[in-house]
Amino acid sequence: MSNALELKQEQELQQKLSPQQIQYIKLLQLDTFDLERRIEEELEENPLLQEGLGEEEQREEEEIDATAEEMENELETDDEEEEDFDVEDLLNNTDDMYGYNAKPGYQGDEEDRDRPMPADQSLPEQLQEQISFLNLDEADQIIADQIIGSIDEDGYLKREIDSILDDILFNHGIEVTEEDVEAVLRQVQSLDPAGIAARDLRECLLLQLYRMPQDVEGRDTAIAMLEDHYEAFTKKHFDKLEKRLGVDDRELKTAFDLIRQRLDPKPGEGEFSEQTNYITPDFSVRYVDGEFVITLNGRNAPDLHISRHYRKMLEKLKKQKESDAQEVDEETEEFLKDKFSSAQWFIDSINQRRHTMYLVMDAIVQLQEDFFRYGEGNLKPMILKDVAEIIDMDISTVSRVVNGKYVQTEWGVYELKYFFSEGLETVDGEEVSNKEVKAELQRIVDAEDKTDPMSDSDLADALEEKGFKIARRTVSKYRKQLGIPVARLRREIVLDEEAEGQEA
């Protein structure tokens, strides 16, 4: 065998994204609120980029002299050589070229729509305020701080006691015992909201039950059930629970209803975050005089332009360079060139983002015309590829536009993802959206006999009677996606008089 080296020549095609393309892709996937923050960051970092036009600059725009016009005539138009522009290139651009205004006719009042509003006080702050009334010593205060800092968004303490001990020793040089942490944890668990800092669901529910007055009907049975028969409780083994607890149907149902209706399995939910973000629609779609009017939220189309103040600085540098009377500060010139290029790219990317978003929304309206005209129940099967083919763009581009964006319709606010679904064939051969099938599945489950819930096979048969041809495994998948438990866990205790009332 020969071990001689061989020289091979291969041709390979690679696609590389320019910095502007990368910036455009990143901007495309931002929602309205995040775009606002990104624009604010860019305005802070780049002094050449400005938002809006002040009175002075408006007057200056109207009084552009012949020198500026002459420089505009000398503008280099070859895109391939844009990296090699000099100071003249910077001076040859007006606000109209590298800035744009919002689309004429857009609704200005949309800029005042639901902005994210800060919460009055976050849950950690609430807990810290309550802790201050317990008069803890220094060591216990450190333990309490560590516990509160370890509570997750649902209000649970997910960290092990050993980890808390290690952190306190490492960060504060204080050696405390497991008993010390447990004692402080009990005090934190006595704070509001009830159930806070529990280590699992069982402890969370018990903490809330312990706080209830002893005369609350079903309290003692519920506590005994959770403390001694938790597994049977989770599996809804009603017969076993009645036998072990020595109660009848009514007493067991009262205990179950107490847990289900009055206890909160996530005591920290909705309170933990330091701010609450409300949905801000990125689009609005209205049907007016037989035509759809699609409006992009005004915050997606800010007035951005390149500052004339810095153009004057560049003009001064140019004159100095031409006269040779003064030495030009090359560092300043290079800084201004870089910032000009950055501002130009950013404005172009914002403009391109806005155009692409409009195209995607327009394609969705075309494909889902019946929904936007008549409302829910008229959704058609649609995938990303369908939109991509209409606008002649890549599927990944459509995916970035759709992700996290919302539209205001006459029927409410919907996430754009809502309009995408696979199709299913009915017994009549008609194709429908799987969202319609899921909605019908939910209605069937809501109306079923809770003493004898339907299996997935029974649900498939019920759907077929409604005209939906669907396999049992698909029913199981949709049931899980809807958060519907299996039949055994949907079973409830229905007393005789309630059953008679339902039959009547």
Secondary structure per residue as TSV (DSSP state, phi and psi in degrees):
chain	resnum	aa	ss	phi	psi
A	1	M	-	360.0	141.6
A	2	S	-	-91.1	133.9
A	3	N	-	-102.6	16.3
A	4	A	-	-67.0	143.9
A	5	L	-	-75.5	142.2
A	6	E	-	-116.3	140.4
A	7	L	-	-103.7	118.3
A	8	K	-	-118.1	144.8
A	9	Q	-	-115.3	120.7
A	10	E	-	-121.7	145.7
A	11	Q	-	-104.3	127.3
A	12	E	-	-131.4	135.4
A	13	L	-	-102.6	121.5
A	14	Q	-	-123.1	142.3
A	15	Q	-	-107.7	121.2
A	16	K	-	-116.2	135.4
A	17	L	-	-87.5	138.1
A	18	S	-	-75.8	161.5
A	19	P	H	-55.9	-36.3
A	20	Q	H	-67.8	-39.0
A	21	Q	H	-64.4	-40.3
A	22	I	H	-63.4	-42.5
A	23	Q	H	-63.7	-41.9
A	24	Y	H	-62.3	-43.0
A	25	I	H	-62.8	-41.5
A	26	K	H	-66.2	-40.3
A	27	L	H	-68.9	-32.8
A	28	L	H	-62.3	-34.7
A	29	Q	T	-87.2	-1.5
A	30	L	-	-80.6	142.8
A	31	D	-	-83.0	179.8
A	32	T	H	-59.7	-43.9
A	33	F	H	-66.0	-45.2
A	34	D	H	-67.8	-32.3
A	35	L	H	-64.5	-41.8
A	36	E	H	-57.9	-45.1
A	37	R	H	-65.0	-37.5
A	38	R	H	-66.1	-39.8
A	39	I	H	-65.1	-41.8
A	40	E	H	-60.2	-41.6
A	41	E	H	-62.1	-43.8
A	42	E	H	-66.0	-38.3
A	43	L	H	-64.6	-35.2
A	44	E	H	-72.1	-35.4
A	45	E	H	-82.9	-28.3
A	46	N	-	-118.3	106.4
A	47	P	T	-68.8	-18.4
A	48	L	T	-77.8	-19.4
A	49	L	E	-92.6	129.8
A	50	Q	E	-133.1	154.4
A	51	E	E	-113.2	128.0
A	52	G	S	78.3	168.9
A	53	L	-	-121.7	122.6
A	54	G	-	-77.7	168.5
A	55	E	H	-60.8	-42.1
A	56	E	H	-63.6	-43.4
A	57	E	H	-70.4	-30.7
A	58	Q	H	-64.6	-40.6
A	59	R	H	-65.0	-39.6
A	60	E	H	-65.2	-36.1
A	61	E	H	-63.0	-35.2
A	62	E	H	-77.3	-17.1
A	63	E	T	-111.9	28.8
A	64	I	-	-62.5	125.3
A	65	D	-	-85.9	-179.9
A	66	A	H	-64.1	-28.5
A	67	T	H	-62.7	-42.9
A	68	A	H	-65.4	-38.1
A	69	E	H	-65.8	-38.8
A	70	E	H	-64.4	-40.6
A	71	M	H	-66.7	-33.7
A	72	E	H	-66.2	-34.6
A	73	N	H	-67.2	-21.7
A	74	E	T	-92.6	9.2
A	75	L	-	-60.6	131.0
A	76	E	-	-78.1	128.1
A	77	T	-	-106.5	-2.9
A	78	D	-	-78.4	110.8
A	79	D	G	-63.5	-30.4
A	80	E	G	-69.0	-20.1
A	81	E	G	-105.8	16.2
A	82	E	G	-66.7	-21.6
A	83	E	G	-71.5	-17.9
A	84	D	G	-104.2	17.9
A	85	F	-	-68.8	154.1
A	86	D	-	-113.1	-165.7
A	87	V	H	-60.0	-34.6
A	88	E	H	-61.1	-38.6
A	89	D	H	-59.6	-35.1
A	90	L	H	-70.4	-31.1
A	91	L	H	-84.4	-14.6
A	92	N	T	-91.1	18.3
A	93	N	-	-121.3	128.2
A	94	T	-	-97.6	169.2
A	95	D	H	-59.3	-29.7
A	96	D	H	-68.2	-27.8
A	97	M	H	-81.0	-43.1
A	98	Y	H	-114.8	26.8
A	99	G	-	-145.3	162.4
A	100	Y	B	-149.1	158.1
A	101	N	-	-105.7	163.5
A	102	A	-	-61.1	151.6
A	103	K	-	-56.9	129.0
A	104	P	T	-55.7	135.8
A	105	G	T	94.2	-4.4
A	106	Y	-	-71.5	151.0
A	107	Q	-	-78.5	109.1
A	108	G	G	-63.1	-29.5
A	109	D	G	-69.0	-10.6
A	110	E	G	-66.7	-22.0
A	111	E	G	-68.4	-15.8
A	112	D	G	-101.6	12.0
A	113	R	S	-70.1	173.6
A	114	D	-	-39.8	96.9
A	115	R	-	-83.7	149.7
A	116	P	-	-58.4	127.5
A	117	M	E	-108.6	133.0
A	118	P	E	-68.3	143.1
A	119	A	-	-72.5	155.6
A	120	D	S	-62.6	-42.5
A	121	Q	S	-157.7	131.7
A	122	S	-	-75.1	162.1
A	123	L	H	-60.7	-44.6
A	124	P	H	-56.5	-38.1
A	125	E	H	-66.8	-40.2
A	126	Q	H	-61.3	-43.1
A	127	L	H	-66.3	-41.6
A	128	Q	H	-62.4	-38.2
A	129	E	H	-65.7	-40.4
A	130	Q	H	-68.6	-37.1
A	131	I	H	-61.5	-33.0
A	132	S	G	-63.0	-19.9
A	133	F	G	-88.2	-3.0
A	134	L	G	-89.3	-8.2
A	135	N	-	54.4	51.6
A	136	L	-	-76.3	151.5
A	137	D	-	-77.6	177.7
A	138	E	H	-60.0	-45.0
A	139	A	H	-64.8	-44.7
A	140	D	H	-66.9	-33.2
A	141	Q	H	-64.8	-39.8
A	142	I	H	-63.5	-42.4
A	143	I	H	-62.6	-45.0
A	144	A	H	-61.6	-42.4
A	145	D	H	-60.3	-41.5
A	146	Q	H	-66.3	-39.9
A	147	I	H	-66.2	-47.8
A	148	I	H	-62.0	-38.4
A	149	G	H	-69.5	-13.8
A	150	S	T	-101.9	2.9
A	151	I	B	-80.7	132.8
A	152	D	-	-84.7	-176.9
A	153	E	T	-65.9	-24.9
A	154	D	T	-85.9	-6.2
A	155	G	S	97.3	11.2
A	156	Y	B	-99.7	149.6
A	157	L	B	-94.0	102.4
A	158	K	-	-94.2	-8.6
A	159	R	S	-87.0	145.1
A	160	E	-	-72.0	151.6
A	161	I	H	-59.2	-38.8
A	162	D	H	-60.0	-38.9
A	163	S	H	-66.4	-38.3
A	164	I	H	-65.3	-41.2
A	165	L	H	-59.3	-45.0
A	166	D	H	-64.0	-41.7
A	167	D	H	-64.6	-41.1
A	168	I	H	-64.1	-42.2
A	169	L	H	-65.4	-41.9
A	170	F	H	-72.4	-44.2
A	171	N	H	-84.3	-29.0
A	172	H	H	-120.6	-9.0
A	173	G	-	67.0	23.7
A	174	I	-	-110.6	130.4
A	175	E	-	-100.2	114.5
A	176	V	-	-120.1	163.6
A	177	T	-	-100.5	167.8
A	178	E	H	-62.7	-35.6
A	179	E	H	-64.3	-37.4
A	180	D	H	-61.3	-45.9
A	181	V	H	-65.3	-42.5
A	182	E	H	-61.4	-38.9
A	183	A	H	-65.8	-43.5
A	184	V	H	-69.4	-36.6
A	185	L	H	-59.2	-39.7
A	186	R	H	-62.7	-35.1
A	187	Q	H	-70.7	-39.3
A	188	V	H	-64.0	-39.2
A	189	Q	T	-68.9	-13.1
A	190	S	T	-85.6	-4.8
A	191	L	S	-83.1	171.9
A	192	D	S	-94.6	145.2
A	193	P	S	-78.5	152.9
A	194	A	T	-59.7	137.2
A	195	G	T	96.2	-3.5
A	196	I	T	-68.3	148.1
A	197	A	T	67.2	20.4
A	198	A	B	-72.0	154.4
A	199	R	S	-95.4	-11.7
A	200	D	S	-159.5	175.5
A	201	L	H	-62.9	-41.9
A	202	R	H	-58.5	-47.3
A	203	E	H	-66.4	-37.0
A	204	C	H	-61.1	-46.0
A	205	L	H	-67.4	-40.8
A	206	L	H	-64.7	-40.4
A	207	L	H	-58.6	-36.9
A	208	Q	H	-73.6	-37.5
A	209	L	H	-67.6	-39.0
A	210	Y	H	-59.9	-30.0
A	211	R	H	-78.7	-19.1
A	212	M	S	-71.8	148.6
A	213	P	-	-58.0	147.4
A	214	Q	T	-65.5	-20.7
A	215	D	T	-88.3	4.8
A	216	V	S	-68.5	125.9
A	217	E	T	-63.9	128.8
A	218	G	T	91.6	-9.3
A	219	R	H	-61.0	-52.6
A	220	D	H	-63.7	-39.7
A	221	T	H	-64.4	-41.6
A	222	A	H	-63.1	-42.6
A	223	I	H	-63.6	-45.7
A	224	A	H	-62.8	-38.3
A	225	M	H	-64.9	-43.8
A	226	L	H	-74.1	-36.6
A	227	E	H	-73.0	-41.6
A	228	D	H	-112.7	-17.7
A	229	H	-	-138.3	46.3
A	230	Y	H	-64.8	-41.1
A	231	E	H	-62.7	-43.9
A	232	A	H	-64.3	-34.0
A	233	F	H	-64.5	-46.4
A	234	T	H	-66.0	-29.7
A	235	K	T	-94.4	0.9
A	236	K	T	55.3	45.9
A	237	H	-	-83.9	79.5
A	238	F	H	-60.6	-43.1
A	239	D	H	-61.2	-44.4
A	240	K	H	-63.4	-43.0
A	241	L	H	-64.5	-42.3
A	242	E	H	-62.7	-40.3
A	243	K	H	-68.6	-45.2
A	244	R	H	-71.8	-35.1
A	245	L	H	-90.1	-12.1
A	246	G	T	67.1	41.3
A	247	V	-	-125.0	165.2
A	248	D	-	-99.7	-176.5
A	249	D	H	-56.9	-45.1
A	250	R	H	-63.3	-46.0
A	251	E	H	-64.5	-40.5
A	252	L	H	-67.2	-40.8
A	253	K	H	-64.3	-38.9
A	254	T	H	-60.7	-42.5
A	255	A	H	-66.0	-43.1
A	256	F	H	-63.2	-44.3
A	257	D	H	-64.6	-35.1
A	258	L	H	-61.6	-44.9
A	259	I	H	-68.1	-45.1
A	260	R	H	-72.4	-37.2
A	261	Q	H	-97.2	-25.1
A	262	R	H	-115.6	-9.1
A	263	L	-	-104.0	149.5
A	264	D	-	-108.9	113.5
A	265	P	S	-72.9	-13.2
A	266	K	-	-133.2	78.6
A	267	P	T	-65.3	-19.0
A	268	G	T	-95.9	-7.7
A	269	E	T	-64.6	133.7
A	270	G	T	82.8	-7.6
A	271	E	T	-121.0	-16.5
A	272	F	S	-74.4	-41.2
A	273	S	S	-65.1	147.1
A	274	E	S	-75.5	-14.6
A	275	Q	E	-146.9	151.1
A	276	T	E	-108.2	124.3
A	277	N	-	-98.0	118.8
A	278	Y	-	-90.0	151.8
A	279	I	-	-69.3	128.7
A	280	T	-	-112.7	110.2
A	281	P	-	-59.5	137.8
A	282	D	S	-86.0	-24.2
A	283	F	E	-133.9	162.6
A	284	S	E	-132.9	141.4
A	285	V	E	-127.1	124.4
A	286	R	E	-127.9	149.1
A	287	Y	E	-106.2	107.8
A	288	V	E	-126.3	123.4
A	289	D	T	51.3	44.3
A	290	G	T	80.1	7.3
A	291	E	E	-134.7	151.2
A	292	F	E	-87.7	133.1
A	293	V	E	-110.6	113.0
A	294	I	E	-103.5	123.7
A	295	T	E	-121.1	130.0
A	296	L	E	-88.4	133.0
A	297	N	-	-48.7	132.5
A	298	G	G	-56.4	-25.5
A	299	R	G	-71.3	-14.4
A	300	N	G	-84.8	-4.0
A	301	A	S	-133.4	64.2
A	302	P	-	-73.3	155.8
A	303	D	-	-81.1	105.1
A	304	L	E	-118.2	141.0
A	305	H	E	-153.6	168.6
A	306	I	E	-94.6	129.4
A	307	S	-	-60.0	131.5
A	308	R	H	-73.4	-23.7
A	309	H	H	-59.4	-43.1
A	310	Y	H	-77.1	-23.5
A	311	R	H	-64.5	-38.4
A	312	K	H	-64.6	-36.1
A	313	M	H	-62.5	-41.9
A	314	L	H	-67.4	-37.7
A	315	E	H	-62.8	-39.8
A	316	K	H	-64.3	-42.5
A	317	L	H	-62.2	-38.4
A	318	K	H	-63.4	-44.1
A	319	K	H	-64.6	-39.0
A	320	Q	H	-63.8	-38.9
A	321	K	H	-67.6	-39.3
A	322	E	H	-71.6	-37.6
A	323	S	H	-79.7	-19.7
A	324	D	-	57.8	12.5
A	325	A	S	-74.5	-32.6
A	326	Q	S	-130.0	149.7
A	327	E	-	-78.3	129.9
A	328	V	-	-79.7	134.8
A	329	D	-	-75.5	100.2
A	330	E	H	-65.0	-32.3
A	331	E	H	-65.1	-41.9
A	332	T	H	-65.5	-42.5
A	333	E	H	-61.2	-44.1
A	334	E	H	-65.9	-38.3
A	335	F	H	-61.8	-46.6
A	336	L	H	-66.3	-37.1
A	337	K	H	-63.5	-43.9
A	338	D	H	-64.1	-44.0
A	339	K	H	-68.7	-33.7
A	340	F	H	-64.1	-46.5
A	341	S	H	-60.6	-42.4
A	342	S	H	-63.8	-43.1
A	343	A	H	-65.5	-41.5
A	344	Q	H	-61.0	-47.4
A	345	W	H	-62.1	-41.3
A	346	F	H	-65.3	-44.8
A	347	I	H	-64.6	-42.8
A	348	D	H	-62.4	-38.6
A	349	S	H	-67.5	-39.7
A	350	I	H	-62.7	-43.7
A	351	N	H	-63.1	-44.3
A	352	Q	H	-65.6	-38.7
A	353	R	H	-60.1	-47.3
A	354	R	H	-60.0	-43.9
A	355	H	H	-63.5	-45.1
A	356	T	H	-64.4	-42.9
A	357	M	H	-60.5	-40.7
A	358	Y	H	-64.6	-42.1
A	359	L	H	-61.1	-43.8
A	360	V	H	-64.2	-45.7
A	361	M	H	-64.0	-39.2
A	362	D	H	-63.7	-39.6
A	363	A	H	-66.5	-39.9
A	364	I	H	-62.1	-42.3
A	365	V	H	-63.9	-39.5
A	366	Q	H	-60.5	-44.6
A	367	L	H	-76.3	-28.0
A	368	Q	T	-115.7	39.7
A	369	E	H	-56.7	-41.9
A	370	D	H	-62.9	-37.0
A	371	F	H	-64.4	-48.2
A	372	F	H	-69.8	-19.7
A	373	R	H	-90.0	-40.2
A	374	Y	H	-117.5	-11.8
A	375	G	-	96.2	-168.9
A	376	E	T	-60.6	153.2
A	377	G	T	94.4	-3.2
A	378	N	-	-122.5	24.9
A	379	L	-	-79.9	134.8
A	380	K	-	-106.2	154.1
A	381	P	-	-59.5	136.2
A	382	M	B	-157.7	134.7
A	383	I	-	-121.4	168.5
A	384	L	H	-57.7	-35.4
A	385	K	H	-61.0	-35.2
A	386	D	H	-61.0	-44.1
A	387	V	H	-69.4	-42.8
A	388	A	H	-59.0	-37.7
A	389	E	H	-69.1	-36.0
A	390	I	H	-67.7	-43.8
A	391	I	H	-93.1	-1.7
A	392	D	T	57.3	47.6
A	393	M	-	-130.0	168.8
A	394	D	-	-71.5	149.9
A	395	I	H	-59.1	-36.6
A	396	S	H	-62.8	-33.0
A	397	T	H	-66.8	-44.0
A	398	V	H	-61.9	-41.4
A	399	S	H	-60.7	-40.8
A	400	R	H	-67.0	-37.1
A	401	V	H	-68.0	-42.5
A	402	V	H	-69.5	-36.2
A	403	N	T	-63.7	117.8
A	404	G	T	76.0	9.1
A	405	K	-	-102.5	150.1
A	406	Y	E	-129.7	154.4
A	407	V	E	-129.1	136.4
A	408	Q	E	-89.9	119.7
A	409	T	E	-117.5	177.4
A	410	E	T	-69.7	-12.9
A	411	W	T	-106.9	4.5
A	412	G	E	128.0	-173.8
A	413	V	E	-98.9	130.3
A	414	Y	E	-129.3	143.0
A	415	E	E	-73.7	142.4
A	416	L	G	-59.9	-28.2
A	417	K	G	-61.0	-25.5
A	418	Y	G	-59.1	-30.8
A	419	F	G	-82.1	-4.1
A	420	F	-	-103.6	127.5
A	421	S	B	-160.8	155.3
A	422	E	-	-76.5	160.6
A	423	G	E	-101.0	149.4
A	424	L	E	-128.3	149.6
A	425	E	E	-96.0	134.5
A	426	T	B	-83.0	173.3
A	427	V	T	-64.6	-20.6
A	428	D	T	-89.5	1.8
A	429	G	S	87.5	3.2
A	430	E	-	-84.8	142.0
A	431	E	E	-92.7	129.8
A	432	V	E	-128.7	161.5
A	433	S	E	-73.4	142.9
A	434	N	H	-66.9	-15.8
A	435	K	H	-66.6	-35.0
A	436	E	H	-66.3	-38.6
A	437	V	H	-64.5	-42.6
A	438	K	H	-63.7	-40.2
A	439	A	H	-63.4	-40.2
A	440	E	H	-68.7	-38.0
A	441	L	H	-60.6	-42.6
A	442	Q	H	-63.1	-40.0
A	443	R	H	-65.1	-38.5
A	444	I	H	-65.7	-44.1
A	445	V	H	-65.3	-40.7
A	446	D	H	-62.1	-31.2
A	447	A	H	-96.3	-0.9
A	448	E	S	-71.3	164.0
A	449	D	-	-73.9	111.2
A	450	K	T	-69.6	-15.7
A	451	T	T	-81.2	-16.7
A	452	D	S	-146.2	72.9
A	453	P	-	-60.6	156.1
A	454	M	-	-83.8	138.9
A	455	S	-	-75.1	171.2
A	456	D	H	-62.5	-34.7
A	457	S	H	-65.7	-41.7
A	458	D	H	-63.7	-39.3
A	459	L	H	-65.0	-39.8
A	460	A	H	-62.2	-41.3
A	461	D	H	-64.3	-40.9
A	462	A	H	-65.0	-38.5
A	463	L	H	-66.9	-37.7
A	464	E	H	-64.8	-36.1
A	465	E	H	-63.6	-28.1
A	466	K	T	-83.4	-3.4
A	467	G	T	103.6	4.3
A	468	F	B	-103.9	116.4
A	469	K	-	-87.6	110.2
A	470	I	-	-148.8	141.0
A	471	A	-	-81.4	157.2
A	472	R	H	-59.6	-42.0
A	473	R	H	-65.5	-30.6
A	474	T	H	-71.6	-37.8
A	475	V	H	-59.5	-44.2
A	476	S	H	-60.2	-41.8
A	477	K	H	-64.8	-45.6
A	478	Y	H	-66.0	-37.8
A	479	R	H	-60.2	-43.4
A	480	K	H	-65.9	-40.0
A	481	Q	H	-64.6	-31.1
A	482	L	T	-83.5	-4.3
A	483	G	T	74.5	25.5
A	484	I	-	-91.6	123.6
A	485	P	-	-68.1	170.4
A	486	V	-	-66.4	165.8
A	487	A	H	-54.9	-43.4
A	488	R	H	-58.8	-39.0
A	489	L	H	-83.1	-8.9
A	490	R	H	-90.6	-5.3
A	491	R	-	-68.9	137.3
A	492	E	-	-130.1	160.2
A	493	I	-	-86.3	122.8
A	494	V	-	-119.9	118.5
A	495	L	-	-71.9	159.9
A	496	D	H	-55.8	-45.1
A	497	E	H	-67.4	-31.7
A	498	E	H	-69.0	-41.5
A	499	A	H	-61.9	-41.0
A	500	E	H	-63.7	-38.9
A	501	G	H	-65.1	-38.2
A	502	Q	H	-66.7	-40.6
A	503	E	H	-65.6	-37.7
A	504	A	-	-66.3	360.0
